[in-house]
């Protein structure tokens, strides 16, 4: 009997020239580079690498998280917010993007949107790295 269709790998887009994994703009390579650069505090170069990742794969949630967080930390809130929105459109259950959405809303004074995002974060990641801090913020707002 023939193998079920789901057993085969999905067709991959053709790369021009070398195989995609050998290309200098390979998503995984650029993402690792960006993470390393962020760890070294070299944010401008990291942002460029993250933009390369997103130019290849606009739906890459991890790249959106890193880029949005970095832009937010640089005070570029509207651009960060745009990346959070784009990321949540394709990865609505991403807890990091959800948390960042709440942080941005809080920074803009939109407590209702921040509360909604923070509550969603806690549902998505009840034991997440920032869950305790988020619970404290929400408790403080209920007083």
OpenMM code with the backbone's topology and positions (N, CA, C; nanometers):
from openmm import Vec3, app, unit

residues = "UNK UNK UNK UNK UNK UNK UNK UNK UNK UNK UNK UNK UNK UNK UNK UNK UNK UNK UNK UNK UNK UNK UNK UNK UNK UNK UNK UNK UNK UNK UNK UNK UNK UNK UNK UNK UNK UNK UNK UNK UNK UNK UNK UNK UNK UNK UNK UNK UNK UNK UNK UNK UNK UNK UNK UNK UNK UNK UNK UNK UNK UNK UNK UNK UNK UNK UNK UNK UNK UNK UNK UNK UNK UNK UNK UNK UNK UNK UNK UNK UNK UNK UNK UNK UNK UNK UNK UNK UNK UNK UNK UNK UNK UNK UNK UNK UNK UNK UNK UNK UNK UNK UNK UNK UNK UNK UNK UNK UNK UNK UNK UNK UNK UNK UNK UNK UNK UNK UNK UNK UNK UNK UNK UNK UNK UNK UNK UNK UNK UNK UNK UNK UNK UNK UNK UNK UNK UNK UNK UNK UNK UNK UNK".split()
positions = [
    Vec3(0.0858, -0.1190, 0.0000),
    Vec3(0.0000, 0.0000, 0.0000),
    Vec3(0.0892, 0.1236, 0.0000),
    Vec3(0.0483, 0.2288, -0.0697),
    Vec3(0.1299, 0.3511, -0.0711),
    Vec3(0.1282, 0.4176, 0.0656),
    Vec3(0.2355, 0.4862, 0.0964),
    Vec3(0.2460, 0.5578, 0.2241),
    Vec3(0.1458, 0.6720, 0.2255),
    Vec3(0.0878, 0.7020, 0.3426),
    Vec3(-0.0059, 0.8145, 0.3491),
    Vec3(0.0655, 0.9443, 0.3114),
    Vec3(-0.0115, 1.0358, 0.2577),
    Vec3(0.0440, 1.1637, 0.2114),
    Vec3(0.1126, 1.2400, 0.3245),
    Vec3(0.0647, 1.2238, 0.4471),
    Vec3(0.1224, 1.2982, 0.5593),
    Vec3(0.2610, 1.2476, 0.5969),
    Vec3(0.2988, 1.1289, 0.5458),
    Vec3(0.4291, 1.0743, 0.5807),
    Vec3(0.5422, 1.1403, 0.5019),
    Vec3(0.5081, 1.2067, 0.3940),
    Vec3(0.6120, 1.2710, 0.3142),
    Vec3(0.6326, 1.4139, 0.3615),
    Vec3(0.7528, 1.4607, 0.3424),
    Vec3(0.7842, 1.5988, 0.3816),
    Vec3(0.7143, 1.6949, 0.2871),
    Vec3(0.6689, 1.8092, 0.3382),
    Vec3(0.6053, 1.9069, 0.2501),
    Vec3(0.7074, 1.9604, 0.1507),
    Vec3(0.6627, 1.9980, 0.0314),
    Vec3(0.7581, 2.0504, -0.0657),
    Vec3(0.8239, 2.1775, -0.0131),
    Vec3(0.9520, 2.1900, -0.0382),
    Vec3(1.0279, 2.3066, 0.0062),
    Vec3(1.0420, 2.4039, -0.1097),
    Vec3(1.0365, 2.5337, -0.0821),
    Vec3(1.0568, 2.6294, -0.1903),
    Vec3(1.1976, 2.6149, -0.2460),
    Vec3(1.2096, 2.6341, -0.3737),
    Vec3(1.3407, 2.6226, -0.4360),
    Vec3(1.4244, 2.7445, -0.4024),
    Vec3(1.5490, 2.7197, -0.3722),
    Vec3(1.6421, 2.8291, -0.3458),
    Vec3(1.7147, 2.8608, -0.4749),
    Vec3(1.7455, 2.9867, -0.4937),
    Vec3(1.8231, 3.0207, -0.6111),
    Vec3(1.9683, 2.9892, -0.5820),
    Vec3(2.0320, 2.9172, -0.6699),
    Vec3(2.1726, 2.8839, -0.6498),
    Vec3(2.1879, 2.7693, -0.5530),
    Vec3(2.2600, 2.7914, -0.4442),
    Vec3(2.2883, 2.6862, -0.3464),
    Vec3(2.1630, 2.6474, -0.2700),
    Vec3(2.1703, 2.5359, -0.2035),
    Vec3(2.0584, 2.4922, -0.1201),
    Vec3(2.0337, 2.5974, -0.0117),
    Vec3(1.9082, 2.6089, 0.0293),
    Vec3(1.8726, 2.7133, 0.1263),
    Vec3(1.9547, 2.7047, 0.2539),
    Vec3(1.9816, 2.5862, 0.3032),
    Vec3(2.0534, 2.5747, 0.4290),
    Vec3(2.1976, 2.6202, 0.4164),
    Vec3(2.2490, 2.6281, 0.2934),
    Vec3(2.3867, 2.6729, 0.2724),
    Vec3(2.3950, 2.8229, 0.2485),
    Vec3(2.2813, 2.8872, 0.2292),
    Vec3(2.2801, 3.0301, 0.1984),
    Vec3(2.3199, 3.1098, 0.3220),
    Vec3(2.3941, 3.2204, 0.3041),
    Vec3(2.4339, 3.3005, 0.4198),
    Vec3(2.3142, 3.3623, 0.4918),
    Vec3(2.2026, 3.3710, 0.4236),
    Vec3(2.0842, 3.4307, 0.4848),
    Vec3(1.9933, 3.3248, 0.5476),
    Vec3(2.0435, 3.2058, 0.5704),
    Vec3(1.9668, 3.0977, 0.6319),
    Vec3(1.9046, 3.1450, 0.7633),
    Vec3(1.7783, 3.1154, 0.7805),
    Vec3(1.7020, 3.1619, 0.8965),
    Vec3(1.7668, 3.1196, 1.0287),
    Vec3(1.7983, 2.9926, 1.0417),
    Vec3(1.8536, 2.9439, 1.1687),
    Vec3(1.9878, 3.0107, 1.1994),
    Vec3(2.0691, 3.0258, 1.0980),
    Vec3(2.2003, 3.0889, 1.1165),
    Vec3(2.1845, 3.2340, 1.1595),
    Vec3(2.0975, 3.3050, 1.0917),
    Vec3(2.0758, 3.4463, 1.1244),
    Vec3(2.0152, 3.4618, 1.2630),
    Vec3(1.9251, 3.3713, 1.3003),
    Vec3(1.8631, 3.3796, 1.4328),
    Vec3(1.9672, 3.3544, 1.5425),
    Vec3(2.0496, 3.2526, 1.5252),
    Vec3(2.1560, 3.2266, 1.6241),
    Vec3(2.2502, 3.3460, 1.6332),
    Vec3(2.2824, 3.4033, 1.5194),
    Vec3(2.3712, 3.5208, 1.5165),
    Vec3(2.3073, 3.6364, 1.5942),
    Vec3(2.1791, 3.6603, 1.5679),
    Vec3(2.1086, 3.7695, 1.6365),
    Vec3(2.1064, 3.7467, 1.7867),
    Vec3(2.0780, 3.6241, 1.8301),
    Vec3(2.0745, 3.5949, 1.9731),
    Vec3(2.2120, 3.6161, 2.0362),
    Vec3(2.3166, 3.5739, 1.9668),
    Vec3(2.4530, 3.5937, 2.0173),
    Vec3(2.4843, 3.7434, 2.0277),
    Vec3(2.4487, 3.8182, 1.9237),
    Vec3(2.4745, 3.9629, 1.9232),
    Vec3(2.3970, 4.0336, 2.0337),
    Vec3(2.2734, 3.9934, 2.0562),
    Vec3(2.1950, 4.0540, 2.1644),
    Vec3(2.2625, 4.0266, 2.2982),
    Vec3(2.3120, 3.9050, 2.3160),
    Vec3(2.3816, 3.8694, 2.4392),
    Vec3(2.5080, 3.9516, 2.4608),
    Vec3(2.5657, 3.9987, 2.3517),
    Vec3(2.6869, 4.0815, 2.3585),
    Vec3(2.6539, 4.2307, 2.3653),
    Vec3(2.5246, 4.2626, 2.3622),
    Vec3(2.4836, 4.4029, 2.3665),
    Vec3(2.5000, 4.4756, 2.2342),
    Vec3(2.5161, 4.4022, 2.1271),
    Vec3(2.5352, 4.4614, 1.9943),
    Vec3(2.4001, 4.4648, 1.9233),
    Vec3(2.3115, 4.5494, 1.9747),
    Vec3(2.1721, 4.5476, 1.9313),
    Vec3(2.1511, 4.5928, 1.7865),
    Vec3(2.2254, 4.6908, 1.7402),
    Vec3(2.2025, 4.7397, 1.6034),
    Vec3(2.2272, 4.6299, 1.5008),
    Vec3(2.3350, 4.5541, 1.5193),
    Vec3(2.3653, 4.4459, 1.4258),
    Vec3(2.2639, 4.3324, 1.4436),
    Vec3(2.2249, 4.3060, 1.5686),
    Vec3(2.1254, 4.2020, 1.5956),
    Vec3(1.9926, 4.2361, 1.5285),
    Vec3(1.9525, 4.3621, 1.5358),
    Vec3(1.8271, 4.4048, 1.4729),
    Vec3(1.8338, 4.3792, 1.3226),
    Vec3(1.9476, 4.4082, 1.2614),
    Vec3(1.9614, 4.3815, 1.1168),
    Vec3(1.9470, 4.2325, 1.0877),
    Vec3(2.0098, 4.1484, 1.1692),
    Vec3(1.9999, 4.0033, 1.1494),
    Vec3(1.8558, 3.9554, 1.1661),
    Vec3(1.7850, 4.0109, 1.2649),
    Vec3(1.6447, 3.9728, 1.2855),
    Vec3(1.5581, 4.0172, 1.1687),
    Vec3(1.5879, 4.1318, 1.1128),
    Vec3(1.5132, 4.1784, 0.9949),
    Vec3(1.5391, 4.0854, 0.8754),
    Vec3(1.6613, 4.0327, 0.8635),
    Vec3(1.6910, 3.9359, 0.7577),
    Vec3(1.6049, 3.8112, 0.7775),
    Vec3(1.5997, 3.7608, 0.9007),
    Vec3(1.5169, 3.6430, 0.9302),
    Vec3(1.3725, 3.6686, 0.8869),
    Vec3(1.3195, 3.7843, 0.9252),
    Vec3(1.1791, 3.8141, 0.8937),
    Vec3(1.1571, 3.8416, 0.7456),
    Vec3(1.2610, 3.8830, 0.6741),
    Vec3(1.2459, 3.9007, 0.5292),
    Vec3(1.2362, 3.7652, 0.4599),
    Vec3(1.2978, 3.6633, 0.5195),
    Vec3(1.2917, 3.5272, 0.4656),
    Vec3(1.1651, 3.4572, 0.5144),
    Vec3(1.1359, 3.4722, 0.6423),
    Vec3(1.0216, 3.4042, 0.7048),
    Vec3(0.9436, 3.5044, 0.7905),
    Vec3(0.8498, 3.5770, 0.7286),
    Vec3(0.7753, 3.6809, 0.8017),
    Vec3(0.6923, 3.6278, 0.9192),
    Vec3(0.6715, 3.4962, 0.9240),
    Vec3(0.5900, 3.4389, 1.0313),
    Vec3(0.6752, 3.3785, 1.1429),
    Vec3(0.8032, 3.4067, 1.1449),
    Vec3(0.8931, 3.3492, 1.2450),
    Vec3(0.8695, 3.4165, 1.3809),
    Vec3(0.7994, 3.3465, 1.4691),
    Vec3(0.7564, 3.4048, 1.5965),
    Vec3(0.8743, 3.4420, 1.6863),
    Vec3(0.9760, 3.3576, 1.6939),
    Vec3(1.0901, 3.3873, 1.7823),
    Vec3(1.1617, 3.5143, 1.7373),
    Vec3(1.1782, 3.5304, 1.6065),
    Vec3(1.2415, 3.6527, 1.5549),
    Vec3(1.1556, 3.7745, 1.5871),
    Vec3(1.0230, 3.7595, 1.5768),
    Vec3(0.9327, 3.8711, 1.6115),
    Vec3(0.9478, 3.9080, 1.7581),
    Vec3(0.9535, 3.8067, 1.8444),
    Vec3(0.9692, 3.8323, 1.9881),
    Vec3(1.0979, 3.9102, 2.0137),
    Vec3(1.2078, 3.8601, 1.9608),
    Vec3(1.3372, 3.9237, 1.9857),
    Vec3(1.3425, 4.0648, 1.9292),
    Vec3(1.2900, 4.0821, 1.8077),
    Vec3(1.2934, 4.2146, 1.7462),
    Vec3(1.2023, 4.3112, 1.8221),
    Vec3(1.0819, 4.2668, 1.8540),
    Vec3(0.9885, 4.3548, 1.9257),
    Vec3(1.0442, 4.3943, 2.0621),
    Vec3(1.0998, 4.2982, 2.1338),
    Vec3(1.1548, 4.3281, 2.2671),
    Vec3(1.2727, 4.4249, 2.2568),
    Vec3(1.3586, 4.4034, 2.1589),
    Vec3(1.4749, 4.4908, 2.1411),
    Vec3(1.4315, 4.6322, 2.1038),
    Vec3(1.3370, 4.6428, 2.0121),
    Vec3(1.2876, 4.7750, 1.9714),
    Vec3(1.2200, 4.8449, 2.0891),
    Vec3(1.1423, 4.7702, 2.1672),
    Vec3(1.0770, 4.8276, 2.2851),
    Vec3(1.1831, 4.8804, 2.3830),
    Vec3(1.2856, 4.8001, 2.4058),
    Vec3(1.3924, 4.8414, 2.4973),
    Vec3(1.4646, 4.9662, 2.4478),
    Vec3(1.4644, 4.9877, 2.3178),
    Vec3(1.5270, 5.1064, 2.2594),
    Vec3(1.4320, 5.2256, 2.2551),
    Vec3(1.3097, 5.2076, 2.3075),
    Vec3(1.2125, 5.3162, 2.3086),
    Vec3(1.1354, 5.3312, 2.1794),
    Vec3(1.1479, 5.2360, 2.0903),
    Vec3(1.0773, 5.2405, 1.9615),
    Vec3(0.9453, 5.1642, 1.9743),
    Vec3(0.8595, 5.2165, 2.0614),
    Vec3(0.7367, 5.1466, 2.0996),
    Vec3(0.6424, 5.1221, 1.9809),
    Vec3(0.6146, 5.2225, 1.8951),
    Vec3(0.5227, 5.1942, 1.7843),
    Vec3(0.5718, 5.0818, 1.6917),
    Vec3(0.7010, 5.0798, 1.6629),
    Vec3(0.7536, 4.9736, 1.5773),
    Vec3(0.7490, 4.8388, 1.6491),
    Vec3(0.7832, 4.8390, 1.7774),
    Vec3(0.7757, 4.7157, 1.8564),
    Vec3(0.6328, 4.6627, 1.8580),
    Vec3(0.5389, 4.7528, 1.8777),
    Vec3(0.3982, 4.7137, 1.8820),
    Vec3(0.3538, 4.6528, 1.7495),
    Vec3(0.4004, 4.7082, 1.6387),
    Vec3(0.3676, 4.6525, 1.5080),
    Vec3(0.4177, 4.5094, 1.4933),
    Vec3(0.5374, 4.4826, 1.5428),
    Vec3(0.5918, 4.3469, 1.5353),
    Vec3(0.5168, 4.2517, 1.6281),
    Vec3(0.4738, 4.3013, 1.7430),
    Vec3(0.3930, 4.2180, 1.8330),
    Vec3(0.2618, 4.1810, 1.7646),
    Vec3(0.1969, 4.2802, 1.7032),
    Vec3(0.0703, 4.2537, 1.6333),
    Vec3(0.0882, 4.1512, 1.5212),
    Vec3(0.1915, 4.1695, 1.4406),
    Vec3(0.2176, 4.0759, 1.3301),
    Vec3(0.2465, 3.9362, 1.3842),
    Vec3(0.3223, 3.9294, 1.4912),
    Vec3(0.3541, 3.8003, 1.5502),
    Vec3(0.2317, 3.7298, 1.6054),
    Vec3(0.1480, 3.8050, 1.6773),
    Vec3(0.0268, 3.7454, 1.7349),
    Vec3(-0.0733, 3.7047, 1.6279),
    Vec3(-0.0686, 3.7694, 1.5133),
    Vec3(-0.1587, 3.7322, 1.4033),
    Vec3(-0.1290, 3.5909, 1.3537),
    Vec3(-0.0028, 3.5499, 1.3594),
    Vec3(0.0333, 3.4161, 1.3125),
    Vec3(0.0592, 3.3182, 1.4266),
    Vec3(0.0839, 3.3691, 1.5463),
    Vec3(0.1111, 3.2835, 1.6631),
    Vec3(0.0340, 3.3367, 1.7834),
    Vec3(-0.0995, 3.3280, 1.7796),
    Vec3(-0.1807, 3.3898, 1.8857),
    Vec3(-0.1605, 3.3290, 2.0244),
    Vec3(-0.1010, 3.2114, 2.0321),
    Vec3(-0.0788, 3.1478, 2.1624),
    Vec3(0.0655, 3.1651, 2.2104),
    Vec3(0.1402, 3.2529, 2.1476),
    Vec3(0.2783, 3.2773, 2.1887),
    Vec3(0.2770, 3.3614, 2.3162),
    Vec3(0.3220, 3.3030, 2.4250),
    Vec3(0.3136, 3.3717, 2.5546),
    Vec3(0.4065, 3.4932, 2.5613),
    Vec3(0.5228, 3.4851, 2.4963),
    Vec3(0.6157, 3.5987, 2.5015),
    Vec3(0.5587, 3.7201, 2.4283),
    Vec3(0.4977, 3.6967, 2.3131),
    Vec3(0.4353, 3.8066, 2.2399),
    Vec3(0.3159, 3.8621, 2.3166),
    Vec3(0.2412, 3.7730, 2.3799),
    Vec3(0.1260, 3.8151, 2.4591),
    Vec3(0.1710, 3.9020, 2.5764),
    Vec3(0.2756, 3.8599, 2.6450),
    Vec3(0.3291, 3.9378, 2.7560),
    Vec3(0.3780, 4.0741, 2.7072),
    Vec3(0.4498, 4.0757, 2.5976),
    Vec3(0.5016, 4.2015, 2.5440),
    Vec3(0.3877, 4.2944, 2.5020),
    Vec3(0.2800, 4.2366, 2.4524),
    Vec3(0.1617, 4.3158, 2.4194),
    Vec3(0.1093, 4.3871, 2.5438),
    Vec3(0.1068, 4.3156, 2.6558),
    Vec3(0.0629, 4.3755, 2.7821),
    Vec3(0.1585, 4.4822, 2.8326),
    Vec3(0.2862, 4.4578, 2.8201),
    Vec3(0.3875, 4.5548, 2.8636),
    Vec3(0.3743, 4.6835, 2.7823),
    Vec3(0.3563, 4.6686, 2.6521),
    Vec3(0.3412, 4.7864, 2.5657),
    Vec3(0.2136, 4.8623, 2.6004),
    Vec3(0.1046, 4.7893, 2.6189),
    Vec3(-0.0212, 4.8550, 2.6559),
    Vec3(-0.0059, 4.9283, 2.7890),
    Vec3(0.0608, 4.8651, 2.8847),
    Vec3(0.0838, 4.9277, 3.0155),
    Vec3(0.1665, 5.0550, 2.9984),
    Vec3(0.2689, 5.0502, 2.9143),
    Vec3(0.3559, 5.1669, 2.8957),
    Vec3(0.2813, 5.2822, 2.8297),
    Vec3(0.1755, 5.2497, 2.7567),
    Vec3(0.0954, 5.3528, 2.6900),
    Vec3(-0.0213, 5.3983, 2.7777),
    Vec3(-0.0313, 5.3434, 2.8989),
    Vec3(-0.1379, 5.3827, 2.9895),
    Vec3(-0.2712, 5.3157, 2.9622),
    Vec3(-0.2710, 5.2117, 2.8805),
    Vec3(-0.3946, 5.1419, 2.8474),
    Vec3(-0.4085, 5.0204, 2.9395),
    Vec3(-0.4598, 5.0473, 3.0600),
    Vec3(-0.4690, 4.9426, 3.1617),
    Vec3(-0.5635, 4.8294, 3.1206),
    Vec3(-0.6722, 4.8609, 3.0519),
    Vec3(-0.7666, 4.7559, 3.0114),
    Vec3(-0.6999, 4.6571, 2.9153),
    Vec3(-0.6289, 4.7078, 2.8156),
    Vec3(-0.5607, 4.6204, 2.7201),
    Vec3(-0.4474, 4.5446, 2.7885),
    Vec3(-0.3765, 4.6120, 2.8795),
    Vec3(-0.2676, 4.5467, 2.9519),
    Vec3(-0.3230, 4.4337, 3.0382),
    Vec3(-0.4315, 4.4601, 3.1087),
    Vec3(-0.4930, 4.3580, 3.1939),
    Vec3(-0.5335, 4.2370, 3.1113),
    Vec3(-0.5984, 4.2623, 2.9991),
    Vec3(-0.6416, 4.1536, 2.9108),
    Vec3(-0.5219, 4.0709, 2.8636),
    Vec3(-0.4163, 4.1380, 2.8202),
    Vec3(-0.2972, 4.0670, 2.7721),
    Vec3(-0.2291, 3.9909, 2.8861),
    Vec3(-0.2187, 4.0529, 3.0022),
    Vec3(-0.1537, 3.9868, 3.1158),
    Vec3(-0.2329, 3.8638, 3.1608),
    Vec3(-0.3659, 3.8756, 3.1641),
    Vec3(-0.4486, 3.7604, 3.2018),
    Vec3(-0.4324, 3.6474, 3.1002),
    Vec3(-0.4253, 3.6839, 2.9726),
    Vec3(-0.4042, 3.5824, 2.8680),
    Vec3(-0.2661, 3.5184, 2.8842),
    Vec3(-0.1653, 3.5991, 2.9137),
    Vec3(-0.0309, 3.5454, 2.9370),
    Vec3(-0.0343, 3.4401, 3.0478),
    Vec3(-0.1048, 3.4711, 3.1573),
    Vec3(-0.1111, 3.3776, 3.2694),
    Vec3(-0.1834, 3.2483, 3.2318),
    Vec3(-0.2816, 3.2571, 3.1417),
    Vec3(-0.3491, 3.1355, 3.0944),
    Vec3(-0.2552, 3.0538, 3.0057),
    Vec3(-0.1773, 3.1219, 2.9230),
    Vec3(-0.0855, 3.0533, 2.8322),
    Vec3(0.0371, 2.9981, 2.9040),
    Vec3(0.0821, 3.0696, 3.0061),
    Vec3(0.2065, 3.0334, 3.0742),
    Vec3(0.1943, 3.0568, 3.2246),
    Vec3(0.1090, 2.9777, 3.2927),
    Vec3(0.0824, 3.0017, 3.4350),
    Vec3(0.2060, 2.9921, 3.5242),
    Vec3(0.3079, 2.9201, 3.4800),
    Vec3(0.4311, 2.9080, 3.5580),
    Vec3(0.5480, 2.9711, 3.4839),
    Vec3(0.5161, 3.0610, 3.3922),
    Vec3(0.6191, 3.1258, 3.3120),
    Vec3(0.7135, 3.2117, 3.3937),
    Vec3(0.8199, 3.2486, 3.3301),
    Vec3(0.9263, 3.3253, 3.3955),
    Vec3(0.8757, 3.4536, 3.4622),
    Vec3(0.7755, 3.5172, 3.4020),
    Vec3(0.7256, 3.6442, 3.4540),
    Vec3(0.5877, 3.6330, 3.5179),
    Vec3(0.5399, 3.5102, 3.5381),
    Vec3(0.4043, 3.4906, 3.5903),
    Vec3(0.3851, 3.5561, 3.7269),
    Vec3(0.4801, 3.5405, 3.8166),
    Vec3(0.4689, 3.6000, 3.9508),
    Vec3(0.4613, 3.7511, 3.9444),
    Vec3(0.5474, 3.8098, 3.8651),
    Vec3(0.5492, 3.9556, 3.8492),
    Vec3(0.4180, 4.0061, 3.7887),
    Vec3(0.3673, 3.9340, 3.6889),
    Vec3(0.2418, 3.9729, 3.6249),
    Vec3(0.1261, 3.9645, 3.7250),
    Vec3(0.1249, 3.8589, 3.8065),
    Vec3(0.0199, 3.8460, 3.9082),
    Vec3(0.0246, 3.9630, 4.0068),
    Vec3(0.1457, 4.0041, 4.0448),
    Vec3(0.1611, 4.1173, 4.1361),
    Vec3(0.1083, 4.2470, 4.0744),
    Vec3(0.1360, 4.2674, 3.9480),
    Vec3(0.0857, 4.3874, 3.8783),
    Vec3(-0.0657, 4.3856, 3.8787),
    Vec3(-0.1240, 4.2726, 3.8418),
    Vec3(-0.2706, 4.2628, 3.8359),
    Vec3(-0.3325, 4.2811, 3.9743),
    Vec3(-0.2722, 4.2252, 4.0788),
    Vec3(-0.3222, 4.2430, 4.2153),
    Vec3(-0.3175, 4.3909, 4.2543),
    Vec3(-0.2077, 4.4556, 4.2208),
    Vec3(-0.1925, 4.5987, 4.2522),
    Vec3(-0.3001, 4.6826, 4.1857),
    Vec3(-0.3395, 4.6448, 4.0678),
    Vec3(-0.4421, 4.7213, 3.9959),
    Vec3(-0.5816, 4.6966, 4.0532),
    Vec3(-0.6005, 4.5855, 4.1218),
    Vec3(-0.7328, 4.5555, 4.1782),
    Vec3(-0.7559, 4.6266, 4.3100),
    Vec3(-0.6540, 4.6818, 4.3703),
    Vec3(-0.6669, 4.7484, 4.5005),
    Vec3(-0.7386, 4.8791, 4.4876),
] * unit.nanometer
topology = app.Topology()
chain = topology.addChain("A")
for resn in residues:
    res = topology.addResidue(resn, chain)
    for name in ("N", "CA", "C"):
        topology.addAtom(name, app.Element.getBySymbol(name[0]), res)
